[in-house]
């Protein structure tokens, strides 16, 4: 049983670390590259409008209108509440504002090796699945939530503080011997939990951001820089095309 629980915890750690990278990449991608995408949309609209002004062709005029509509769409709910909502509800920035905590976006897609080591050690020691009763599970849930948040920001100092806090806390009592029915129930729960984690891992890997991260498993931060360089090149090419059209 302990071997099965530990294997599940290791799997969950792997899924969570990948989820953090997906979320950080998404946020940094928007933060750093969003203005470039907006510039490309604007240049595409200006190019289409310049071409339509030259030709007067109805098809070119239609394309120009479509390009301009992309630049200035009617805002939807996602845009109106941009950066306030994520898949789990309030975004980290929104939660920080509402709780009067400082807003600290991630600095990197992948936290440092020291942060990853600290996170894994804490997750192995404080994982809620190791709890023997409901109060202990609640304590671990609250603690691991803070660990996950610190890891997502790559905050090594806070992870060290959390490690010290856990070491100073109450020791986990030894698990009592389980009766056969309790043992089977626990194994069934572990099996269901693994199935849920497998589905989550697949969704993360097959999503747009996960697919991009698989292109650079060793250095996702460099991938972000490479995409930025490619976008700068596209901006330059479109600016040159626009300059030729308006001459």
Buried (B, 14 or more C-beta within 10 A) or exposed (E): EEEEBBEBBBBBBEBBBBBBBBBBBBBBBEEBBEEBBEBBBBBBBBBBBBBBEEEEEEEBBEBBBEBBEEBEEEEEEEEEEEEBBBEEEBBBBBBBBEEEEEEBBBEBBBBEEEBBEBBBEBBEBBBBBBBEEEEBBEBBEEBBEBBBBBBBBBBBEBBBEBBEBBEEEEEEEEEEEEEEEEEEEBBEEBEEBBEEBEEBBEEBBEEEBBEBBEEBEEEBBEBBEEBBEEBEEBBEEBEEBBEEBEE
